[in-house]
Amino acid sequence: MTIPRDGQLLRIFVGESDRWHGKPLFEAIVQEARHHGLAGATVFRGFEGFGAHSRIHTSRILRLSEDLPILIEIVDAEDKIQAFLPVLDGMVQEGLATVEKATVIFYRAGEPPAEP
């Protein structure tokens, strides 16, 4: 698979406790992105943050939150990102999504892992 040099970066900000059909929303988004043939997705767990309700969610021991910020990043061609946005819109009930230009330097798969 190749990605054109002029790609797009999709960032999705959700909460760790957000769900989609009984599973964590971030997992469901990654699975849907894979199902739609996107190049890849990475999930980051934040230490602290706040969103539209302005509630602080933190991993500090005295204020341990079970709803830490989650960021999902997906880079692919513009047409593939744009085609995925309606799917994403139907999944995210509370959160933020942004799209920006991304210059793809390389996208290398390497050798597939050996089967056990």
Secondary structure, DSSP 4 states (H G I P E B T S, - for coil): ----SEEEEEEEEEETT-EETTEEHHHHHHHHHHHTT-S--EEEE-SEE--TT---EE--GGGB-SS-EEEEEEEEEHHHHHHHHHHHHHH-SS-EEEEEEEE-------SPPPP-
